[in-house]
Amino acid sequence: MADRPPLRLGVLISGTGTNLQAIIDAIESGYLAAEIRIVISNRPDAYGLERAKRHRIPSLVIRNRDFSTREAFDTSLVAALRGQGVELVACAGFDRLLSNVMLDAFAQRVMNIHPALLPSFPGLHAQKAAFDHGVRFAGCTVFLVAPGVDDGPIVVQAVVPVLPDDDEERLTQRILAQEHRIYPYALRLYQEGRLEVQGRKVRVHGASEIDTALALVNPPLP
């Protein structure tokens, strides 16, 4: 596949920013050809802002409570992202539902990661919900955001076992390790032009059908 320019990313955060750090690490190691143009948080105390500062990445706080509607807040987000020439928006622990203002401005160009095997266990506290439900396998999902709660075409999923001596915290950490693995992988697929959305499904080009299926469970690293 021909070389493509680095992916121009905008990252939305609300908390500690561990997935932001995973993306930064992937870029700095050369695994992901991308540039984070801006990190935006709706919470001024989000530790992810400190991560951005340490890596000299521009950051901005836009507090949702300063806006009367979700659409007005998203209009401000869109303006900030477009102002930095952002191509793809990566939600990394962003705790706000996005309205059609954002999803229309960046149609099929907003990615998110969720700590469950969607469509099971959408919403908050997904790890606890899966653990309490007694599932044998849990995991995480990278998807292209559509209207609704944790809905949209699935790009990558990783599966982790639920072990007999697990508690919620151990399971959460095992899932988080896979989040840090598959989010940069999904962004790399996008940067390489290997993703094609076909309705609810995402086709990964440059792989056989079986390779694609396996990649969705356990994506290979270089």
C-alpha positions in Angstrom: 0.0 0.0 0.0 1.4 3.4 -0.9 2.7 5.7 1.8 0.0 8.0 3.2 0.5 11.2 5.2 0.5 11.1 9.0 -3.0 11.0 10.5 -4.0 14.4 12.0 -5.6 13.5 15.3 -7.7 15.3 17.8 -8.2 13.5 21.1 -11.1 14.0 23.5 -10.5 13.1 27.2 -12.2 13.5 30.6 -9.9 11.6 32.9 -6.5 10.1 33.5 -5.8 9.7 29.8 -4.2 6.2 29.7 -5.5 5.5 26.2 -4.1 9.0 25.2 -0.8 7.8 26.5 -1.0 4.6 24.6 -1.6 6.6 21.4 1.3 9.0 22.2 3.6 6.0 22.8 2.6 4.4 19.5 3.4 7.6 17.6 6.7 8.2 19.3 7.8 4.6 18.7 7.0 4.9 15.0 4.2 2.3 15.1 1.5 4.8 14.3 2.1 7.5 11.6 0.1 10.3 13.2 0.3 13.7 14.8 -1.9 14.7 17.7 -2.9 18.2 16.8 -4.9 18.9 20.0 -6.1 17.3 23.2 -9.4 18.6 24.4 -10.9 17.9 27.9 -14.3 18.9 29.3 -12.7 18.7 32.8 -9.9 21.1 33.8 -8.6 18.6 36.4 -8.2 15.7 33.9 -4.7 14.2 34.4 -4.6 13.5 30.6 -3.9 17.2 30.2 -0.7 16.8 32.1 0.2 13.9 29.7 -0.3 16.2 26.8 1.8 19.0 28.4 4.7 16.6 29.0 4.7 15.7 25.4 4.3 19.3 24.2 0.9 18.6 22.6 -1.5 21.6 22.4 -4.4 21.2 24.8 -7.6 23.0 25.5 -10.3 22.8 28.2 -13.9 23.3 27.0 -16.2 22.7 29.9 -19.6 21.3 29.0 -21.2 23.0 32.0 -20.5 26.4 30.3 -23.0 25.5 27.5 -26.8 25.3 27.8 -27.2 22.5 25.3 -25.2 19.5 24.1 -25.3 20.9 20.6 -23.8 24.2 21.7 -20.9 22.4 23.4 -20.3 20.2 20.4 -20.3 23.3 18.1 -17.4 24.6 20.2 -15.6 21.2 20.0 -16.0 21.2 16.2 -14.6 24.7 15.9 -11.5 23.8 18.0 -10.9 20.6 16.1 -11.3 22.1 12.7 -9.1 25.0 13.7 -6.2 22.5 14.2 -6.9 20.7 10.9 -8.0 17.5 12.6 -8.8 14.6 10.3 -10.0 12.0 12.8 -11.3 12.4 16.4 -10.3 9.8 18.9 -12.4 9.7 22.1 -10.2 8.4 24.9 -12.2 8.2 28.1 -14.4 11.1 27.1 -17.5 11.1 29.3 -19.9 13.0 27.0 -22.4 11.7 24.5 -21.8 13.4 21.1 -24.6 15.0 19.3 -25.3 15.1 15.5 -23.4 18.4 15.4 -20.2 16.5 16.0 -21.1 13.4 14.2 -22.2 15.2 11.0 -19.0 17.4 11.1 -16.8 14.3 11.3 -19.0 11.7 9.7 -17.5 8.2 10.3 -14.4 10.0 11.6 -15.0 9.8 15.3 -13.5 6.7 17.0 -14.1 5.5 20.5 -13.1 2.7 22.7 -15.3 0.9 25.2 -14.3 -1.7 27.9 -16.8 -4.4 26.8 -17.5 -6.6 23.8 -20.2 -4.4 22.2 -23.1 -4.6 21.7 -23.1 -6.2 25.2 -22.8 -3.9 28.2 -22.9 -0.4 26.7 -22.8 2.6 29.0 -21.0 3.3 32.2 -19.3 0.6 34.5 -19.2 -1.9 31.7 -16.5 -4.0 33.4 -18.6 -4.4 36.6 -21.7 -5.2 34.6 -19.9 -7.9 32.7 -18.3 -9.3 35.9 -21.6 -9.3 37.8 -23.4 -10.9 34.9 -21.0 -13.9 35.1 -19.6 -13.8 31.6 -16.7 -16.2 30.8 -15.1 -13.7 28.4 -14.9 -9.9 28.5 -13.0 -7.5 26.4 -13.0 -4.1 24.7 -14.2 -2.6 21.4 -13.0 0.2 19.1 -15.8 1.5 17.0 -16.8 4.4 14.8 -19.3 6.5 16.8 -22.9 6.7 15.7 -25.9 8.3 17.5 -26.7 6.5 20.7 -24.8 5.0 23.6 -21.7 3.1 22.5 -23.1 2.4 19.1 -21.5 2.3 15.7 -19.6 0.0 13.3 -17.1 -2.1 15.1 -13.5 -1.8 14.0 -11.5 -4.0 16.4 -12.3 -6.1 19.4 -10.0 -7.9 21.9 -11.2 -10.7 24.2 -9.9 -11.5 27.7 -10.9 -14.4 29.9 -12.6 -14.0 33.2 -10.6 -16.1 35.6 -12.0 -18.0 38.6 -10.2 -15.8 41.1 -10.9 -12.5 39.4 -12.5 -9.5 41.0 -13.7 -6.4 39.2 -10.4 -4.6 39.5 -8.3 -7.4 38.2 -10.7 -7.8 35.2 -10.6 -4.1 34.6 -6.8 -4.0 34.5 -6.7 -7.0 32.1 -9.2 -5.2 29.8 -7.3 -1.9 30.0 -4.1 -3.6 28.9 -5.9 -4.7 25.7 -7.4 -1.2 25.2 -3.9 0.2 25.1 -3.0 -2.4 22.5 -6.0 -2.2 20.1 -6.7 1.5 20.0 -3.3 2.4 18.3 -3.9 -0.7 16.0 -7.3 0.6 14.9 -5.9 4.1 14.3 -3.1 2.6 12.3 -5.6 0.7 10.1 -7.4 4.0 9.5 -4.2 5.9 8.7 -3.2 3.1 6.2 -6.5 3.5 4.4 -7.5 -0.1 5.2 -10.9 0.4 6.7 -14.1 0.4 4.6 -17.5 0.8 6.3 -20.3 -1.3 4.7 -23.5 -0.5 6.7 -23.0 -1.9 10.2 -19.8 -3.7 9.2 -16.2 -2.6 8.8 -14.1 -4.4 6.2 -10.3 -4.5 6.8 -8.5 -4.4 3.5 -5.2 -6.1 2.9 -6.1 -9.2 4.9 -7.8 -12.5 4.1 -11.2 -13.1 5.7 -9.7 -15.4 8.3 -6.9 -12.9 9.1 -9.4 -10.2 9.4 -11.5 -12.3 11.8 -8.5 -13.1 13.9 -7.3 -9.5 13.9 -10.6 -8.5 15.5 -9.9 -10.9 18.4 -6.2 -10.5 18.8 -4.6 -8.0 16.5 -1.0 -8.6 15.7 1.8 -6.2 16.6 4.8 -5.6 14.3 
